[in-house]
Amino acid sequence: IGALAWACGCGRQPDVEHQSRPVVAPEPRRVRLLSYNVLADAVAVDRRVGALLRAMQAATPDIVALQEVAPWFLDHWTGAAWTRALEPARIDGQIALPNGQAIFSRWPIVEARYRVLDGRQRRTVLIARVDIGGGEQLAVATTHMESFLEDGPIRARQLDQIFAELTREREDARVSATVLAGDFNFGDGEQPDSQHLDPDFVDLWTRLRPSEPGYTWDIE
């Protein structure tokens, strides 16, 4: 499966040393995350971009993580009325688009950064901190990994680098959960890629929709 979202809860524990009565945990906040590779090539733009934007709008996302965002697609995105409710991740005041990665959120984005990954295609991971209220933050990362079939060893190194970057988010007490979304360019169980997935993260698709294969490109 190419496009995935993985999540890790940070498991913050309350200070119970001086508590005299049980702590009632709040209901978990529900977040709808949409991840999409929108294809940087300007192919069939008139036919597909409008349909793509309508499909994304219908999903009513709280956070959108996109890959292959070219400047021409960004123009279409910012020109759609419904996207104005979503704040873009910015770096140095500019909309962050490292190697086509982009993150948008209906909640404030308090900071964003990116890292260039190993490999000839100069792939990146973009990470944004989203303030979801109540003093809590959600760390959202999006990536588009090396795309050649034989590049499993490169993708394995890229995963190591991505999860190393996300350690910084997971160790921050303000971060309630960390999500990695994107186009990974390898399928379930493929090696050596899959061996480098952090076991603390949960595949959201298989957790929420276990009976559906979740094809993003059904080559059969």
GIQUI-V765501 format. One line per field, one symbol per residue. psi: psi as a letter, one per 40 degrees, with the letter a starting at -180 (. if undefined). A space follows every 10 residues. Layout:
psi=???
This chain:
psi=hdhihiihie fhhihedehe iihhhihihh hhhhhhhehd hghfdddddd ddddddddef idhhhiifhi dddddddeeh ddeeehhihi hfeihhfhfe iihiieihhd iiiihhiiie efiihhhihh heifeiihhh iiihihehde fddddddddd dddddedddd ehdehdihhh iahefiihei ieddeehhee ihhdddddgd ehdfhdgge.
